[in-house]
Amino acid sequence: MNVESFSQELLEAGKRFGYADMELYHERVKTFGCQLFQGEIDNYKSSEVSGVAFRGVFEGKMGYAFTEKIAEDSIPFLLENARENALIIEDEESEDIYSGSERYREQTYYSNELQQVSIQDQVRLLLDIERLILAYDERVTGTNYCMLQSSETERSILNSKGLDLKDLQNSLTLYISVIVKSGGHTKTGTYVKVTKNFHSLHPEDIAEQAAEEALRQLGSRSIRSRAYPVLLRNDMAAALIQTFSPIFSAENTQRGHSRLLDKVGASIGVSALNIVDDPSLPEGICSRNFDGEGFATQRLQIVENGTLLSLLHNRKTAKKDNTESTGHAHKSSYKGSVTVAPSNLYVEPAAKGHEELVSSIEEGVIVTHLAGLHSGANTISGDFSLAARGYYVEKGQIQFPVNQMTIAGNFYDVLRSIQDVGSDLEFSYPTAASGYIGSPSLLIEALSVTVE
């Protein structure tokens, strides 16, 4: 039974059952993953998961149910379970089914070119990359992991008020960690790339970047532990912002989980700081024309010249704050409840390149790797203490890699102590909860740096 027929039968049966309004949310996720070890396939996985979530208003209350089985006998199951759910729920906030926005973009975020790339071609790419990495330098001894994952996600929302929306998204991700050894010392370097353009992935370039990321860590030395100016390389700046992106959720401010409560209209950062969420980026991995409630998405200026202009809202949080949804209702899967999350959120780049930022540092540290981003970060207080790797800079020149460091500070203070914003915008690996987050390199006035 296809989803369209199932949806229509469910809505018709729901009317007879006594539901006032109903909505069906369908999601299908198809993934392929492969991992290599020394030229052999170590792990191989192909899967497709599909399911529907039903919600409906029964006797004035909203009930929920979901199933993976899209078949006729699932219809009474959904209707009965949602009714039971509605009758026991005690929620002071009334919910309704959304009738739809006045206008929706008709933009496509699906790459037909990527869809046509065979599994054999994906595996061949990975094999070529690993072979070139292992042959790149005699100090390269292997990889911790050499992985690829491609995914395709289809979503649709259909409801009793006439809303009928669909979208399709796909992407491919490479994860590589290279091991190098020299003089009794072992170092690692990581490479992550997310793209829709398979033919932009050149094995020689990827192998060089991944191997050099590790090789440049050899010969690391210690420096004095104290506060230094810190240049967060673009990917690490994006990773830090991704960790703290929940502070921009109105759901979190309303729960007391963000210090941005009542800060809309106030300065929260330096004048050079501009943060945008843009769900219409052609290459955005979390681009979409509508959110998890069927609300039309739009570009949102979150921070402009350091001033907080807006939080991220779904319809429920917007109602609480007496404003409009910003189109950021999010469902982690068809099984999940509606929360708030960004799409493609990023710090707008400025004029200076990475090398120009480096040359402006009299004495400081470049951070090229962060670990413990969740265990070492408190998204409520903003405090963080993170393991890091990087380089010592003196008089505008990189001097040497630094032994394992710990950098510590407060994210809210970081927003107020950005000395310079680079031009090299880079996005981090997307997650369901925090979206696709990007940043150029950011030069921070000072962070506490403790070195082993």
C-alpha positions in Angstrom: 0.0 0.0 0.0 1.5 3.3 -1.0 1.7 6.3 1.3 -0.8 8.4 -0.7 -3.6 5.7 -0.6 -2.8 5.0 3.1 -3.1 8.7 4.0 -6.4 9.2 2.3 -7.9 6.1 3.9 -6.6 7.2 7.3 -8.1 10.7 7.0 -11.5 9.3 5.9 -11.5 6.7 8.7 -10.5 9.4 11.2 -13.6 11.5 10.4 -15.8 8.5 11.0 -13.9 7.8 14.2 -14.7 11.3 15.6 -11.5 13.3 15.0 -12.0 17.0 14.4 -8.7 17.6 12.6 -5.9 15.2 11.6 -2.3 15.2 10.3 -0.1 12.5 8.8 3.7 12.9 8.8 5.6 10.4 6.6 9.3 9.9 6.5 11.5 7.5 4.6 15.3 7.4 5.2 17.6 5.4 2.9 21.3 5.0 3.9 24.4 3.3 2.7 27.5 3.1 4.8 30.9 1.5 4.2 34.1 1.3 6.3 37.6 0.1 5.2 40.5 -1.4 7.0 43.8 -1.9 5.1 42.2 -2.1 1.7 39.4 -4.4 2.7 35.7 -3.7 3.4 35.5 -3.9 7.2 31.8 -2.8 7.6 29.0 -2.5 5.1 25.5 -1.5 5.7 22.5 -0.6 3.5 19.1 0.2 5.1 15.8 1.8 4.4 13.5 2.9 7.2 10.0 4.3 6.6 7.2 5.2 9.0 4.2 7.5 9.6 3.2 9.6 12.6 -0.5 10.5 13.1 -1.8 13.2 15.3 -5.4 14.3 15.6 -7.8 16.4 17.8 -10.2 14.2 19.7 -12.7 15.7 22.1 -10.6 18.9 22.1 -7.3 17.3 22.9 -4.4 16.3 20.6 -3.4 12.6 20.5 -0.4 11.0 18.9 0.6 7.6 17.4 3.1 6.2 14.9 3.9 3.0 13.0 6.4 1.6 10.6 3.8 -0.5 9.0 2.1 1.3 6.1 -0.8 -1.1 5.6 -4.6 -1.1 6.0 -4.6 -2.8 9.4 -2.4 0.0 10.8 -5.3 2.5 10.4 -7.4 1.4 13.3 -4.2 1.0 15.4 -3.2 4.6 14.8 -6.7 6.0 15.4 -7.3 4.0 18.6 -3.8 4.7 20.1 -4.0 8.4 19.3 -7.4 8.6 21.0 -6.2 6.9 24.1 -3.2 9.2 24.1 -5.4 12.3 23.7 -7.6 11.3 26.7 -4.7 10.9 29.1 -2.6 13.9 28.1 -2.7 16.8 30.5 -1.2 19.8 28.7 -2.1 23.4 29.5 -1.0 24.5 26.0 -3.7 23.7 23.4 -2.4 22.5 20.0 -4.0 22.5 16.6 -3.4 21.3 13.1 -1.8 23.9 10.8 -3.8 24.9 7.7 -0.7 26.0 5.8 1.3 29.1 4.9 0.3 31.5 2.3 3.3 30.8 0.1 6.0 28.1 -0.2 9.2 28.1 -2.1 9.4 25.4 -4.7 13.1 24.9 -4.5 14.7 21.5 -5.0 17.5 20.3 -2.7 17.9 16.8 -4.2 20.9 16.0 -6.3 19.9 13.7 -9.2 23.6 13.4 -10.0 24.4 12.0 -6.5 21.4 9.6 -6.7 22.9 8.1 -9.9 26.2 7.3 -8.3 26.4 3.6 -7.7 27.4 1.8 -4.5 30.4 0.4 -6.5 31.5 3.9 -7.3 31.3 5.0 -3.7 33.3 2.0 -2.5 35.9 2.6 -5.3 36.3 6.2 -4.2 36.9 5.1 -0.6 39.4 2.4 -1.6 41.3 5.0 -3.8 41.4 7.4 -0.9 42.8 4.9 1.6 45.3 3.6 -0.9 46.7 7.1 -1.5 46.7 7.9 2.2 48.8 4.8 3.0 51.2 5.6 0.2 51.4 9.3 0.9 54.3 9.3 3.4 56.4 6.6 5.1 55.3 8.0 8.5 51.6 7.2 7.7 50.9 3.8 9.4 47.2 3.4 8.9 43.8 4.8 9.6 41.6 4.7 12.7 38.7 4.8 10.3 38.0 5.4 6.7 34.3 5.7 6.2 31.6 6.9 3.8 27.9 7.3 4.3 25.3 8.4 1.7 21.7 9.1 2.7 18.4 10.1 1.2 15.5 11.5 3.2 11.9 11.9 1.9 9.3 13.8 4.0 5.6 14.5 3.5 2.9 16.2 5.5 -0.8 15.7 4.7 -3.7 17.0 6.9 -7.4 17.3 7.0 -7.2 21.1 6.3 -5.9 20.5 2.8 -2.2 20.8 3.4 -0.1 18.5 1.2 3.6 19.0 1.2 6.6 16.9 0.1 10.4 17.2 -0.1 13.4 15.1 -0.8 17.0 15.6 0.3 20.3 13.7 -0.1 24.0 13.9 0.7 27.2 12.0 1.1 29.7 12.2 4.0 33.3 11.1 4.3 35.0 10.5 7.7 38.7 9.8 7.8 41.2 9.6 10.6 44.9 9.1 9.7 47.6 7.7 12.1 51.2 8.8 11.7 54.3 7.8 13.7 57.8 9.3 14.0 60.5 9.1 16.7 58.3 7.1 19.0 55.4 9.6 18.8 52.0 8.9 17.4 49.6 11.5 16.1 46.3 11.5 14.3 44.5 13.8 12.0 40.8 13.9 10.9 39.1 14.8 7.7 35.3 15.2 7.3 33.5 16.3 4.2 29.8 16.6 3.5 28.6 17.2 -0.1 25.9 16.7 -2.7 28.5 16.8 -5.5 30.2 13.3 -5.7 32.4 14.4 -8.7 33.9 17.2 -6.6 35.6 14.5 -4.4 39.1 14.0 -5.8 41.0 11.1 -4.0 44.4 12.7 -4.4 43.3 16.0 -2.7 41.4 14.2 0.1 44.4 11.9 0.8 46.8 14.8 1.0 44.5 16.9 3.3 43.8 14.0 5.6 47.5 12.9 5.8 48.9 16.4 6.2 46.4 17.1 9.0 48.1 14.3 11.0 51.7 14.9 9.8 51.6 18.5 10.9 51.0 17.4 14.5 54.4 15.7 14.7 57.1 17.5 16.6 54.6 19.0 19.1 56.0 20.9 22.0 54.7 22.4 25.2 54.0 26.1 25.9 53.3 27.9 29.1 49.7 27.4 30.4 47.9 30.8 30.5 45.3 32.8 28.7 46.1 33.3 25.0 44.5 34.9 22.0 42.9 31.9 20.2 42.2 31.5 16.5 39.5 28.9 16.1 39.9 27.4 12.6 36.7 27.6 10.6 35.7 23.9 11.1 36.4 24.2 14.9 34.5 27.5 15.2 31.6 25.8 13.5 31.8 22.8 15.8 31.8 25.1 18.9 28.8 27.0 17.6 27.0 23.8 16.8 27.4 22.6 20.4 25.9 25.9 21.7 23.3 26.4 18.9 20.5 25.3 21.3 20.8 28.6 23.1 19.1 30.3 20.2 16.0 28.0 20.6 12.9 29.7 22.1 12.0 26.4 23.5 15.2 26.4 25.6 14.8 30.0 26.7 11.2 29.3 27.8 12.5 26.3 29.9 15.3 28.3 31.4 17.9 26.4 29.5 19.4 29.4 27.8 20.7 32.8 29.0 19.1 34.5 26.1 15.7 34.8 27.7 14.3 38.4 27.2 17.5 39.3 25.2 15.8 39.9 21.8 16.8 43.4 20.9 19.8 43.4 23.2 23.5 43.2 22.3 25.0 39.7 22.8 28.2 40.0 20.8 30.7 42.2 19.0 29.5 44.4 16.2 31.3 42.2 13.7 29.1 39.2 14.6 26.2 38.3 12.2 24.4 35.0 12.5 21.9 33.7 9.9 19.8 30.7 9.5 19.1 30.1 5.8 16.9 27.0 4.8 17.2 27.9 1.1 21.0 27.3 0.6 21.3 25.2 -2.6 24.0 23.1 -1.1 22.7 23.2 2.4 22.4 19.7 3.9 19.4 20.8 6.0 17.7 23.0 3.4 13.9 22.7 3.3 10.8 24.5 2.0 8.7 23.7 5.1 9.4 22.7 8.7 8.1 19.8 10.8 4.7 21.5 11.2 4.3 22.4 7.6 5.2 26.1 8.2 7.0 27.7 5.3 10.6 28.3 6.0 12.5 31.5 5.3 15.9 33.1 5.8 16.2 34.5 9.4 18.7 37.0 10.6 19.3 35.8 14.2 22.1 38.2 15.1 22.9 41.5 13.3 26.0 43.5 14.2 26.0 41.8 17.6 22.3 42.4 18.4 20.0 39.4 18.9 17.1 40.0 16.5 15.2 36.7 16.8 15.1 33.3 18.5 14.2 30.2 16.6 10.5 29.3 17.0 8.0 26.6 16.2 4.2 27.4 16.4 4.0 26.4 20.1 6.9 28.6 21.3 5.8 31.5 19.1 2.3 31.4 20.8 4.0 31.6 24.2 6.1 34.5 23.2 3.3 36.3 21.4 5.1 36.2 18.0 5.1 34.2 14.8 6.8 30.9 14.1 10.1 31.3 12.3 9.7 27.9 10.5 12.0 26.0 12.9 9.7 23.2 14.0 11.8 20.0 14.0 11.1 16.3 14.2 14.2 14.1 14.7 12.2 11.3 13.0 8.6 10.3 12.4 8.6 8.9 15.9 9.8 12.2 17.5 7.8 15.0 19.0 8.0 18.5 17.5 10.9 20.5 19.0 12.9 23.5 17.7 16.1 23.3 15.7 18.0 25.3 13.0 18.4 24.4 9.4 21.6 25.9 7.9 22.8 28.3 10.6 26.1 30.1 10.1 28.2 33.1 11.0 28.4 35.4 8.1 32.0 35.7 6.7 34.0 38.9 6.6 37.0 40.0 4.5 40.1 38.5 6.0 41.5 35.2 4.9 42.8 32.6 7.4 46.5 33.5 6.7 45.8 37.2 7.3 44.2 36.3 10.7 47.3 34.3 11.6 49.6 37.1 10.6 47.8 39.5 13.0 48.6 37.3 16.1 51.6 38.6 18.1 51.4 35.5 20.3 48.6 32.9 20.5 47.2 29.6 19.6 45.4 28.1 16.6 42.9 25.4 17.4 42.5 22.8 14.7 40.8 20.0 16.6 38.4 19.8 19.5 37.2 16.8 21.5 34.6 16.4 24.3 32.3 18.9 22.8 29.3 17.5 24.6 30.7 16.1 27.8 32.9 19.2 28.3 30.3 21.9 27.4 27.4 23.1 29.4 24.8 24.7 27.0 22.9 26.3 29.9 25.7 28.2 31.6 27.8 28.5 28.4 30.9 27.1 30.2 33.2 24.8 28.3 36.5 23.0 28.9 37.6 21.0 25.8 40.6 18.9 24.8 42.3 20.5 21.8 45.1 20.3 19.3 46.7 23.1 17.3 49.7 25.3 16.8 51.6 28.0 18.7 51.9 31.3 16.8 54.5 34.0 17.5 54.9 37.3 15.6 52.4 36.2 13.0 54.1 32.9 12.2 53.2 29.4 13.1 56.1 28.1 15.2 55.2 24.5 16.0 52.3 22.1 16.9 51.4 22.1 20.6 51.1 19.1 22.9 47.6 18.1 24.0 45.8 21.3 25.2 42.7 22.1 27.2 40.9 25.3 26.2 38.3 26.7 28.6 36.0 29.7 28.5 32.3 30.7 28.3 30.5 30.8 25.0 28.5 33.9 25.8 31.8 35.6 26.6 33.3 34.3 23.3 30.5 36.1 21.4 31.6 39.3 23.1 35.4 38.8 22.6 35.7 38.0 18.9 38.5 40.2 17.6 38.2 39.3 14.0 36.0 37.2 11.6 37.5 35.4 8.7 36.3 34.9 5.1 36.7 31.1 5.0 33.1 29.9 5.8 33.0 26.2 6.4 30.1 24.0 7.6 30.4 21.1 10.1 28.8 17.7 10.0 25.0 18.1 10.4 23.2 16.5 13.3 19.4 16.0 13.8 19.3 18.2 16.9 21.5 21.1 15.8 21.3 21.3 12.0 24.0 22.2 9.6 26.2 24.8 11.2 28.9 26.9 9.6 31.5 29.5 10.5 34.6 31.2 9.1 37.7 31.3 11.3 37.2 33.3 14.5 40.0 35.1 16.3 39.1 35.2 20.0 40.6 37.8 22.3 41.6 35.3 25.0 40.8 31.8 26.3 42.4 29.8 29.0 44.9 27.3 27.6 46.3 24.5 29.7 49.0 22.4 28.1 50.2 18.9 29.2 
